[in-house]
Amino acid sequence: MTDLTGKAAIITGASRGIGAAAARELATQGASVVLAARSHGEINAIAEEIRDQGGRAESVVCDVSHYRDLAKVIETCQRDFGSVDILVNNAGVIDPIARLADSDPDHWDKVVDINLKGVYHGLRAAIPVMQEQGSGVIVNISSGAATGALEGWSHYCATKAAVFSLTRCADKEYRNHGIRVVGLSPGTVATDMQISIKSSGINPVSQLDPSVHIPADWPARAIAWLCTEDAAEFAGTDFSIKNDEGRRRVGLID
């Protein structure tokens, strides 16, 4: 079991999928958690669930495409829990899936605002606080799309590639300040995103049988593990749980 007792964590996109699972997992491992998402009802319900089980949790409505929203989340975490030890940049979207010539420029831009600028906003808001503390871990949710082109996913592939570069840049700039920045590439996960992918019928991922997708609990456990010293060697990289080696390191398989 990972022990994150005394740590304070922020999870963006915490209303469902990997974000919700990560909030529950980090709380189970002893961290105080701030759930951030646009959907107040969902994150408030999860925070109440965590508190009912003896954990510490707060929820903050947040649109990661707006820097001021993430700055507010950071302030809330500091005020209520005394520090910002962990940031999970999880918020991300893939809709609408479309080939380039069929894409809507406004929708394409919105994906960039959330998937890329949202991660930058999180880094920009959290790093000064972590730098002053002399420690902190930031986990950016990545994807195999960061290094592989997929038809219909130009917005998603481009933004995930850019996030991987942000992970590497942040590591280069702040590793010596005690801040660890790492990406997590979980593979295909059984979330609502897979429903959109399946219904699009575009590219081989849409043809996958739902049984091959891993549960959201797996990347949640990987996130918790990446926040420990056991994972320090992966700073500045995209750690993958798509293979048995990565899954063994996390403790997902024997």
C-alpha positions in Angstrom: 0.0 0.0 0.0 1.2 3.5 -0.9 1.4 5.9 2.1 0.6 9.5 1.3 -0.4 10.5 4.8 0.0 14.2 5.4 0.1 15.1 1.7 -2.3 17.5 0.0 -3.3 16.7 -3.6 -5.2 18.4 -6.3 -6.9 16.4 -9.1 -8.3 18.2 -12.2 -11.1 16.6 -14.2 -12.1 14.8 -10.9 -15.8 14.4 -11.7 -15.5 11.0 -13.4 -13.1 8.4 -14.9 -9.5 8.5 -14.0 -9.8 11.8 -12.1 -12.6 10.5 -9.8 -10.7 7.2 -9.3 -7.5 9.1 -8.5 -9.2 11.3 -5.9 -10.6 8.2 -4.1 -7.2 6.4 -4.3 -5.1 9.3 -3.1 -7.6 9.8 -0.2 -7.5 6.1 0.6 -3.7 6.4 0.8 -3.9 9.2 3.4 -3.8 12.3 1.2 -6.1 15.3 1.7 -7.6 16.0 -1.7 -9.1 18.9 -3.7 -11.3 17.8 -6.5 -11.5 20.2 -9.4 -13.9 20.1 -12.3 -16.6 22.0 -14.1 -19.3 19.8 -12.8 -20.0 20.9 -9.2 -22.6 18.3 -8.3 -20.3 15.3 -9.2 -17.2 16.5 -7.5 -19.1 17.6 -4.4 -20.7 14.2 -4.1 -17.3 12.4 -4.4 -15.8 14.8 -1.8 -18.7 14.0 0.6 -18.2 10.3 0.0 -14.5 10.7 0.9 -15.3 12.6 4.0 -17.9 10.1 5.0 -15.2 7.4 4.9 -12.9 9.5 7.2 -10.9 11.3 4.6 -10.3 15.0 4.0 -11.7 16.4 0.8 -12.8 19.7 -0.8 -14.4 20.4 -4.2 -13.8 23.5 -6.3 -15.5 24.3 -9.6 -12.8 24.8 -12.1 -12.4 25.3 -15.9 -8.8 24.5 -16.5 -8.8 26.6 -19.7 -8.9 29.6 -17.4 -5.7 30.2 -15.4 -7.5 32.1 -12.7 -9.6 29.1 -11.9 -6.6 26.9 -11.3 -5.0 29.7 -9.2 -8.1 29.6 -7.0 -7.8 25.8 -6.7 -4.2 26.2 -5.5 -5.2 28.8 -3.0 -8.0 26.6 -1.7 -5.6 23.6 -1.2 -3.0 25.8 0.6 -5.7 27.4 2.8 -7.5 24.3 3.8 -4.7 21.7 3.9 -1.5 23.8 4.4 0.4 22.8 1.3 0.3 21.7 -2.3 2.2 18.4 -2.5 0.6 16.7 -5.5 -1.0 18.0 -8.6 -2.6 15.6 -11.1 -3.2 17.3 -14.4 -5.9 14.9 -15.6 -8.6 17.1 -17.2 -8.8 16.3 -20.9 -11.3 15.8 -23.8 -11.3 14.1 -27.2 -14.7 15.2 -28.6 -15.4 15.9 -31.4 -13.5 13.2 -33.2 -13.0 14.2 -36.9 -10.6 14.2 -39.7 -8.8 17.5 -40.2 -10.9 18.7 -43.2 -14.1 17.9 -41.3 -13.1 19.5 -38.0 -14.7 22.5 -36.5 -12.0 25.2 -35.8 -13.8 26.4 -32.7 -14.1 22.9 -31.3 -10.4 22.1 -32.2 -9.3 25.3 -30.4 -11.3 24.3 -27.3 -9.5 20.9 -27.1 -6.2 22.8 -27.1 -7.5 25.1 -24.4 -8.3 22.2 -22.1 -5.8 19.5 -23.0 -2.7 21.7 -23.4 -3.3 25.1 -21.9 -5.0 23.5 -19.0 -1.9 21.6 -18.1 0.2 24.7 -18.5 -2.1 26.6 -16.2 -1.8 23.8 -13.6 2.0 23.9 -13.9 2.2 27.7 -13.7 -0.1 27.9 -10.7 1.5 25.0 -8.7 5.2 25.3 -9.4 5.9 28.6 -7.5 4.2 27.1 -4.4 6.1 23.8 -4.7 9.3 25.7 -5.3 8.8 27.7 -2.1 8.0 24.4 -0.2 11.1 22.8 -1.8 9.1 19.7 -2.9 6.2 18.5 -4.9 5.0 16.0 -7.5 3.1 16.8 -10.6 1.6 14.0 -12.7 0.5 14.9 -16.2 -1.9 12.3 -17.8 -0.4 11.4 -21.1 -1.3 8.9 -23.8 0.3 6.8 -26.5 -1.2 9.5 -28.8 1.7 11.7 -27.6 4.0 9.8 -29.9 1.7 8.1 -32.4 -0.6 9.7 -35.0 -4.1 8.4 -35.2 -6.7 9.3 -37.8 -9.4 11.6 -36.5 -7.4 12.5 -33.5 -5.3 15.4 -34.7 -6.4 17.6 -31.8 -5.8 14.9 -29.2 -2.5 13.7 -30.6 -1.1 17.2 -31.0 -2.1 18.3 -27.5 -0.8 15.1 -25.8 2.5 15.5 -27.7 2.7 19.0 -26.4 2.0 17.9 -22.9 4.8 15.4 -23.1 7.1 18.3 -24.0 5.8 20.3 -21.1 6.6 17.4 -18.8 10.2 17.3 -20.1 10.6 21.1 -19.9 9.2 21.4 -16.4 11.5 18.5 -15.2 14.5 20.2 -16.7 13.7 23.5 -15.1 12.6 22.4 -11.7 14.0 19.0 -10.8 16.8 20.7 -8.9 14.2 22.6 -6.9 12.8 19.4 -5.5 9.9 19.2 -7.9 9.2 16.0 -9.8 7.1 16.2 -13.0 6.2 13.0 -14.6 3.7 11.8 -17.3 1.5 8.7 -17.0 0.5 6.9 -20.2 -2.2 4.5 -19.0 -3.3 2.9 -22.3 -7.0 2.5 -23.1 -9.2 3.0 -20.0 -12.8 2.1 -19.5 -14.2 5.6 -19.3 -16.8 7.7 -21.1 -14.1 8.7 -23.5 -14.1 5.2 -24.9 -17.8 5.5 -25.7 -17.1 8.5 -27.9 -14.2 6.8 -29.5 -16.2 3.6 -30.2 -19.1 5.6 -31.7 -16.8 7.5 -34.1 -15.8 4.4 -36.0 -12.5 6.2 -36.9 -9.1 4.5 -36.5 -8.3 1.1 -35.0 -8.9 2.2 -31.4 -12.6 2.5 -32.1 -12.6 -1.1 -33.2 -11.3 -2.4 -29.9 -13.5 -4.7 -27.9 -14.5 -3.0 -24.6 -13.1 -5.9 -22.7 -9.5 -4.8 -23.4 -9.9 -1.5 -21.6 -8.4 -1.4 -18.1 -10.5 -0.1 -15.2 -9.9 3.5 -14.0 -8.7 2.1 -10.7 -5.4 1.0 -12.4 -4.2 4.4 -13.5 -5.4 5.8 -10.2 -3.1 3.4 -8.4 -0.3 4.2 -10.8 -0.8 7.9 -10.0 -0.5 7.3 -6.3 2.6 5.2 -6.8 4.2 7.9 -9.0 3.9 10.3 -6.1 6.2 8.1 -4.0 10.0 8.0 -3.9 9.9 4.6 -5.5 9.0 6.3 -8.7 11.7 9.1 -8.6 13.7 7.6 -11.5 10.8 8.3 -13.9 10.9 12.1 -13.5 10.7 13.8 -16.9 9.4 10.8 -18.7 6.0 9.3 -19.6 5.7 6.2 -17.4 3.5 3.5 -19.0 1.3 0.9 -17.5 0.5 -0.5 -21.0 3.0 -3.3 -20.4 3.7 -5.9 -17.7 6.9 -4.3 -16.6 5.1 -1.0 -15.7 2.2 -2.8 -14.1 4.5 -4.8 -11.9 6.3 -1.7 -10.7 3.0 -0.3 -9.6 1.9 -3.5 -8.0 -1.0 -4.1 -10.4 0.2 -7.6 -11.3 2.6 -10.0 -9.6 
